[in-house]
Amino acid sequence: MLMPSIFEDDLFDDFFRYPSAGLQTAGLMKTDIKDLEDGYEVTIDMPGVKKEDIQADLKDGYLTVQASSSSSKEEKDEDNKYLRRERYTGSYSRSFYVGGSVSKEDIKAKFENGTLKLEIPKKKVDPDLEEPKYIAIEG
């Protein structure tokens, strides 16, 4: 019978864990969105991702941030026999609706210390475009 450890972690958890649910994906692309007076500040945590592996694009009013990541971990004993050898490659994306009036030139992006910070301005919206048009239903 296995007894629970004081750290609330079973000895065999890592051994039987499904690969995509591993620690490598934990914490990727956690996002905070701050509503400012003249725009929005979007902060995305991207630990272990390099600047050159990040792509942000704007299409049809949607801002999409994509990142790819790969890592490998290798442990050997004294005889260079593998005890553990892991490799992980994955890609991640998040999309945000920013509106059709925002252009890519309006958005400022900065990547520093594993954090991507985006500044998105609030644009004045034409009320004719945003007003819902209801269809009468007979019956």
LOFI-795047 format. One record per residue (C-alpha): x, y, z; residue in one letter. Coordinates in nm, 4 decimals. Layout:
<pt><xx>X</xx><yy>Y</yy><zz>Z</zz><resn>A</resn></pt>
...
***
This chain:
<pt><xx>0.0000</xx><yy>0.0000</yy><zz>0.0000</zz><resn>M</resn></pt>
<pt><xx>0.1380</xx><yy>0.3402</yy><zz>-0.0977</zz><resn>L</resn></pt>
<pt><xx>0.1215</xx><yy>0.6022</yy><zz>0.1698</zz><resn>M</resn></pt>
<pt><xx>0.0704</xx><yy>0.9677</yy><zz>0.0788</zz><resn>P</resn></pt>
<pt><xx>0.3835</xx><yy>1.1704</yy><zz>0.1166</zz><resn>S</resn></pt>
<pt><xx>0.4126</xx><yy>1.4906</yy><zz>0.3162</zz><resn>I</resn></pt>
<pt><xx>0.4425</xx><yy>1.6809</yy><zz>-0.0130</zz><resn>F</resn></pt>
<pt><xx>0.1084</xx><yy>1.5418</yy><zz>-0.1421</zz><resn>E</resn></pt>
<pt><xx>0.2852</xx><yy>1.3869</yy><zz>-0.4387</zz><resn>D</resn></pt>
<pt><xx>0.2768</xx><yy>1.0170</yy><zz>-0.5164</zz><resn>D</resn></pt>
<pt><xx>0.6106</xx><yy>0.8565</yy><zz>-0.6011</zz><resn>L</resn></pt>
<pt><xx>0.4754</xx><yy>0.7192</yy><zz>-0.9287</zz><resn>F</resn></pt>
<pt><xx>0.2833</xx><yy>1.0281</yy><zz>-1.0460</zz><resn>D</resn></pt>
<pt><xx>0.5489</xx><yy>1.1351</yy><zz>-1.2958</zz><resn>D</resn></pt>
<pt><xx>0.5936</xx><yy>0.7798</yy><zz>-1.4230</zz><resn>F</resn></pt>
<pt><xx>0.2269</xx><yy>0.7297</yy><zz>-1.5113</zz><resn>F</resn></pt>
<pt><xx>0.1448</xx><yy>1.0862</yy><zz>-1.6136</zz><resn>R</resn></pt>
<pt><xx>0.0221</xx><yy>1.1430</yy><zz>-1.9686</zz><resn>Y</resn></pt>
<pt><xx>0.2992</xx><yy>1.3295</yy><zz>-2.1584</zz><resn>P</resn></pt>
<pt><xx>0.0949</xx><yy>1.6323</yy><zz>-2.2669</zz><resn>S</resn></pt>
<pt><xx>-0.0263</xx><yy>1.6885</yy><zz>-1.9112</zz><resn>A</resn></pt>
<pt><xx>0.3287</xx><yy>1.7128</yy><zz>-1.7801</zz><resn>G</resn></pt>
<pt><xx>0.4983</xx><yy>2.0002</yy><zz>-1.6121</zz><resn>L</resn></pt>
<pt><xx>0.6254</xx><yy>2.1373</yy><zz>-1.9434</zz><resn>Q</resn></pt>
<pt><xx>0.2834</xx><yy>2.2772</yy><zz>-2.0329</zz><resn>T</resn></pt>
<pt><xx>0.1976</xx><yy>2.4088</yy><zz>-1.6884</zz><resn>A</resn></pt>
<pt><xx>0.1962</xx><yy>2.7852</yy><zz>-1.6748</zz><resn>G</resn></pt>
<pt><xx>0.2236</xx><yy>2.8494</yy><zz>-2.0465</zz><resn>L</resn></pt>
<pt><xx>0.0384</xx><yy>3.1519</yy><zz>-2.1808</zz><resn>M</resn></pt>
<pt><xx>-0.1250</xx><yy>3.2581</yy><zz>-1.8563</zz><resn>K</resn></pt>
<pt><xx>-0.2770</xx><yy>3.5915</yy><zz>-1.9492</zz><resn>T</resn></pt>
<pt><xx>-0.3720</xx><yy>3.9079</yy><zz>-1.7616</zz><resn>D</resn></pt>
<pt><xx>-0.5739</xx><yy>4.1816</yy><zz>-1.9337</zz><resn>I</resn></pt>
<pt><xx>-0.5834</xx><yy>4.5245</yy><zz>-1.7761</zz><resn>K</resn></pt>
<pt><xx>-0.8436</xx><yy>4.7829</yy><zz>-1.8846</zz><resn>D</resn></pt>
<pt><xx>-0.6746</xx><yy>5.1227</yy><zz>-1.8978</zz><resn>L</resn></pt>
<pt><xx>-0.8271</xx><yy>5.4599</yy><zz>-1.9809</zz><resn>E</resn></pt>
<pt><xx>-0.6953</xx><yy>5.4730</yy><zz>-2.3374</zz><resn>D</resn></pt>
<pt><xx>-0.6444</xx><yy>5.1029</yy><zz>-2.4135</zz><resn>G</resn></pt>
<pt><xx>-0.5774</xx><yy>4.7530</yy><zz>-2.2880</zz><resn>Y</resn></pt>
<pt><xx>-0.2593</xx><yy>4.6023</yy><zz>-2.1518</zz><resn>E</resn></pt>
<pt><xx>-0.2279</xx><yy>4.2295</yy><zz>-2.2201</zz><resn>V</resn></pt>
<pt><xx>0.0453</xx><yy>4.0442</yy><zz>-2.0311</zz><resn>T</resn></pt>
<pt><xx>0.1171</xx><yy>3.6834</yy><zz>-2.1307</zz><resn>I</resn></pt>
<pt><xx>0.3567</xx><yy>3.4605</yy><zz>-1.9353</zz><resn>D</resn></pt>
<pt><xx>0.5706</xx><yy>3.2490</yy><zz>-2.1687</zz><resn>M</resn></pt>
<pt><xx>0.8368</xx><yy>3.0743</yy><zz>-1.9594</zz><resn>P</resn></pt>
<pt><xx>1.1032</xx><yy>2.8946</yy><zz>-2.1588</zz><resn>G</resn></pt>
<pt><xx>0.9989</xx><yy>3.0536</yy><zz>-2.4903</zz><resn>V</resn></pt>
<pt><xx>1.2431</xx><yy>3.2597</yy><zz>-2.6968</zz><resn>K</resn></pt>
<pt><xx>1.1464</xx><yy>3.5854</yy><zz>-2.8668</zz><resn>K</resn></pt>
<pt><xx>1.2119</xx><yy>3.4377</yy><zz>-3.2114</zz><resn>E</resn></pt>
<pt><xx>0.9608</xx><yy>3.1576</yy><zz>-3.1395</zz><resn>D</resn></pt>
<pt><xx>0.6713</xx><yy>3.4016</yy><zz>-3.0864</zz><resn>I</resn></pt>
<pt><xx>0.4443</xx><yy>3.5292</yy><zz>-3.3612</zz><resn>Q</resn></pt>
<pt><xx>0.1578</xx><yy>3.7764</yy><zz>-3.3258</zz><resn>A</resn></pt>
<pt><xx>-0.0804</xx><yy>3.8576</yy><zz>-3.6089</zz><resn>D</resn></pt>
<pt><xx>-0.4000</xx><yy>4.0535</yy><zz>-3.6563</zz><resn>L</resn></pt>
<pt><xx>-0.6710</xx><yy>3.9327</yy><zz>-3.8924</zz><resn>K</resn></pt>
<pt><xx>-1.0413</xx><yy>4.0196</yy><zz>-3.9106</zz><resn>D</resn></pt>
<pt><xx>-1.0296</xx><yy>4.1942</yy><zz>-3.5740</zz><resn>G</resn></pt>
<pt><xx>-0.8663</xx><yy>3.8993</yy><zz>-3.3944</zz><resn>Y</resn></pt>
<pt><xx>-0.5210</xx><yy>3.9262</yy><zz>-3.2412</zz><resn>L</resn></pt>
<pt><xx>-0.3586</xx><yy>3.5827</yy><zz>-3.2317</zz><resn>T</resn></pt>
<pt><xx>-0.0407</xx><yy>3.5122</yy><zz>-3.0368</zz><resn>V</resn></pt>
<pt><xx>0.1391</xx><yy>3.1866</yy><zz>-3.1190</zz><resn>Q</resn></pt>
<pt><xx>0.4482</xx><yy>3.0366</yy><zz>-2.9602</zz><resn>A</resn></pt>
<pt><xx>0.6449</xx><yy>2.7196</yy><zz>-3.0091</zz><resn>S</resn></pt>
<pt><xx>0.8623</xx><yy>2.5567</yy><zz>-2.7501</zz><resn>S</resn></pt>
<pt><xx>1.0943</xx><yy>2.2616</yy><zz>-2.7323</zz><resn>S</resn></pt>
<pt><xx>1.3023</xx><yy>2.1213</yy><zz>-2.4522</zz><resn>S</resn></pt>
<pt><xx>1.4999</xx><yy>1.8140</yy><zz>-2.3700</zz><resn>S</resn></pt>
<pt><xx>1.6192</xx><yy>1.6695</yy><zz>-2.0440</zz><resn>K</resn></pt>
<pt><xx>1.8781</xx><yy>1.3998</yy><zz>-2.0146</zz><resn>E</resn></pt>
<pt><xx>2.0087</xx><yy>1.2245</yy><zz>-1.7056</zz><resn>E</resn></pt>
<pt><xx>2.2738</xx><yy>0.9504</yy><zz>-1.7013</zz><resn>K</resn></pt>
<pt><xx>2.4448</xx><yy>0.7417</yy><zz>-1.4401</zz><resn>D</resn></pt>
<pt><xx>2.8226</xx><yy>0.6970</yy><zz>-1.4052</zz><resn>E</resn></pt>
<pt><xx>2.8339</xx><yy>0.4403</yy><zz>-1.6899</zz><resn>D</resn></pt>
<pt><xx>2.6508</xx><yy>0.6764</yy><zz>-1.9309</zz><resn>N</resn></pt>
<pt><xx>2.3457</xx><yy>0.4549</yy><zz>-1.9252</zz><resn>K</resn></pt>
<pt><xx>2.0239</xx><yy>0.6453</yy><zz>-1.9559</zz><resn>Y</resn></pt>
<pt><xx>1.8071</xx><yy>0.6580</yy><zz>-1.6484</zz><resn>L</resn></pt>
<pt><xx>1.5824</xx><yy>0.9239</yy><zz>-1.7969</zz><resn>R</resn></pt>
<pt><xx>1.5676</xx><yy>1.0931</yy><zz>-2.1349</zz><resn>R</resn></pt>
<pt><xx>1.2809</xx><yy>1.3263</yy><zz>-2.2278</zz><resn>E</resn></pt>
<pt><xx>1.2019</xx><yy>1.5499</yy><zz>-2.5208</zz><resn>R</resn></pt>
<pt><xx>0.9094</xx><yy>1.7861</yy><zz>-2.5603</zz><resn>Y</resn></pt>
<pt><xx>0.7955</xx><yy>1.9983</yy><zz>-2.8512</zz><resn>T</resn></pt>
<pt><xx>0.4723</xx><yy>2.1909</yy><zz>-2.8669</zz><resn>G</resn></pt>
<pt><xx>0.2972</xx><yy>2.5002</yy><zz>-2.9916</zz><resn>S</resn></pt>
<pt><xx>0.0463</xx><yy>2.7214</yy><zz>-2.8181</zz><resn>Y</resn></pt>
<pt><xx>-0.1852</xx><yy>2.9996</yy><zz>-2.9253</zz><resn>S</resn></pt>
<pt><xx>-0.4323</xx><yy>3.2463</yy><zz>-2.7810</zz><resn>R</resn></pt>
<pt><xx>-0.6746</xx><yy>3.4693</yy><zz>-2.9707</zz><resn>S</resn></pt>
<pt><xx>-0.8371</xx><yy>3.7913</yy><zz>-2.8557</zz><resn>F</resn></pt>
<pt><xx>-1.1024</xx><yy>3.9966</yy><zz>-3.0325</zz><resn>Y</resn></pt>
<pt><xx>-0.9743</xx><yy>4.3558</yy><zz>-3.0483</zz><resn>V</resn></pt>
<pt><xx>-1.2182</xx><yy>4.4928</yy><zz>-3.3062</zz><resn>G</resn></pt>
<pt><xx>-1.1982</xx><yy>4.5698</yy><zz>-3.6743</zz><resn>G</resn></pt>
<pt><xx>-1.0879</xx><yy>4.9310</yy><zz>-3.6263</zz><resn>S</resn></pt>
<pt><xx>-0.7518</xx><yy>4.8380</yy><zz>-3.4652</zz><resn>V</resn></pt>
<pt><xx>-0.4600</xx><yy>4.8035</yy><zz>-3.7084</zz><resn>S</resn></pt>
<pt><xx>-0.1335</xx><yy>4.6177</yy><zz>-3.6554</zz><resn>K</resn></pt>
<pt><xx>0.0504</xx><yy>4.9516</yy><zz>-3.6408</zz><resn>E</resn></pt>
<pt><xx>-0.1593</xx><yy>5.0506</yy><zz>-3.3372</zz><resn>D</resn></pt>
<pt><xx>-0.0465</xx><yy>4.7518</yy><zz>-3.1274</zz><resn>I</resn></pt>
<pt><xx>0.2822</xx><yy>4.7742</yy><zz>-2.9363</zz><resn>K</resn></pt>
<pt><xx>0.4529</xx><yy>4.4520</yy><zz>-2.8261</zz><resn>A</resn></pt>
<pt><xx>0.7519</xx><yy>4.3910</yy><zz>-2.5999</zz><resn>K</resn></pt>
<pt><xx>0.9018</xx><yy>4.0599</yy><zz>-2.4855</zz><resn>F</resn></pt>
<pt><xx>1.1173</xx><yy>4.0624</yy><zz>-2.1731</zz><resn>E</resn></pt>
<pt><xx>1.2113</xx><yy>3.7989</yy><zz>-1.9135</zz><resn>N</resn></pt>
<pt><xx>0.9633</xx><yy>3.5400</yy><zz>-2.0443</zz><resn>G</resn></pt>
<pt><xx>0.6717</xx><yy>3.7860</yy><zz>-2.0509</zz><resn>T</resn></pt>
<pt><xx>0.5039</xx><yy>3.9304</yy><zz>-2.3596</zz><resn>L</resn></pt>
<pt><xx>0.3374</xx><yy>4.2660</yy><zz>-2.3006</zz><resn>K</resn></pt>
<pt><xx>0.0948</xx><yy>4.4032</yy><zz>-2.5611</zz><resn>L</resn></pt>
<pt><xx>-0.0545</xx><yy>4.7518</yy><zz>-2.5573</zz><resn>E</resn></pt>
<pt><xx>-0.3766</xx><yy>4.7731</yy><zz>-2.7565</zz><resn>I</resn></pt>
<pt><xx>-0.5462</xx><yy>5.1115</yy><zz>-2.7940</zz><resn>P</resn></pt>
<pt><xx>-0.9201</xx><yy>5.1607</yy><zz>-2.7576</zz><resn>K</resn></pt>
<pt><xx>-1.0619</xx><yy>5.2823</yy><zz>-3.0857</zz><resn>K</resn></pt>
<pt><xx>-1.3764</xx><yy>5.4841</yy><zz>-3.1240</zz><resn>K</resn></pt>
<pt><xx>-1.6384</xx><yy>5.2579</yy><zz>-3.2767</zz><resn>V</resn></pt>
<pt><xx>-1.8881</xx><yy>5.3747</yy><zz>-3.5371</zz><resn>D</resn></pt>
<pt><xx>-2.2264</xx><yy>5.3201</yy><zz>-3.3653</zz><resn>P</resn></pt>
<pt><xx>-2.3920</xx><yy>5.2225</yy><zz>-3.6947</zz><resn>D</resn></pt>
<pt><xx>-2.1588</xx><yy>4.9259</yy><zz>-3.7249</zz><resn>L</resn></pt>
<pt><xx>-2.1988</xx><yy>4.8004</yy><zz>-3.3700</zz><resn>E</resn></pt>
<pt><xx>-2.5742</xx><yy>4.8495</yy><zz>-3.3289</zz><resn>E</resn></pt>
<pt><xx>-2.7550</xx><yy>4.5139</yy><zz>-3.3421</zz><resn>P</resn></pt>
<pt><xx>-3.0042</xx><yy>4.4723</yy><zz>-3.6235</zz><resn>K</resn></pt>
<pt><xx>-3.2933</xx><yy>4.2588</yy><zz>-3.5068</zz><resn>Y</resn></pt>
<pt><xx>-3.5022</xx><yy>4.0550</yy><zz>-3.7461</zz><resn>I</resn></pt>
<pt><xx>-3.8754</xx><yy>4.0457</yy><zz>-3.6839</zz><resn>A</resn></pt>
<pt><xx>-4.0099</xx><yy>3.6959</yy><zz>-3.6282</zz><resn>I</resn></pt>
<pt><xx>-4.3669</xx><yy>3.6368</yy><zz>-3.7380</zz><resn>E</resn></pt>
<pt><xx>-4.6004</xx><yy>3.3824</yy><zz>-3.5934</zz><resn>G</resn></pt>
***
